[in-house]
């Protein structure tokens, strides 16, 4: 499919998309799963592994714009991530996960504890059956990388400092796991985390 950087709106596509989103903003997250706009190509959006958004290779420094765009991300069955408005769908290259889980609060006590995460774009996500944790092992380092389902097919990578806190909550099952919202999320075998 053609790379359409100039686009139908001409000029800066980023401000055009932002305006479309503001015009169609509702409370909460828009129903992007129900929208079926035409695919409009790659306009140079990328989310780095550290959560930094880029447009045309340059960081997007406006936090409000990043939050606005993050609210209309969607990962489709083709495995690709898109920024979706009612009028168009454009590619977003994601280096790892589109969000980072940057804070965690624990309510209740094991085995009835609930983990609540805050993402780098201020989504509050209660870990449980609808927002599961999954653990993978980094092939290069052998480190455990936890991911939290935020919405749709979009995940947040749990930051390294939070990963240590999360692994400290592991219960002694075989294999070990972390419990939240009545679910035990199993941790794969991997080298133990580095001691602080």
WOSUL-V813650 format. One record per backbone hydrogen bond with DSSP energy under -1.0 kcal/mol. CO is the residue of the C=O (numbers start at 1). NH is the residue of the N-H. If there is no record, write none. Layout:
co nh
CO NH
CO NH
//
This chain:
co nh
12 16
13 17
14 18
15 19
16 20
17 21
18 22
19 23
20 24
22 25
30 32
31 34
38 89
41 91
44 56
45 93
46 54
47 95
48 51
52 48
53 60
54 46
55 58
58 55
62 66
63 67
64 68
65 69
66 70
67 71
69 72
70 73
72 84
74 82
76 79
80 76
81 92
82 74
83 90
88 85
89 40
90 83
93 47
99 157
100 120
101 159
103 118
105 116
107 114
109 112
113 181
114 107
115 127
116 105
117 125
118 102
118 103
119 122
123 119
125 117
131 128
132 149
134 147
136 145
138 142
143 138
145 136
146 158
147 134
148 156
151 154
154 150
154 151
155 99
156 148
157 101
159 163
160 164
161 165
162 166
163 167
164 168
166 169
167 170
171 173
171 177
176 187
177 171
178 185
180 183
183 180
185 178
//
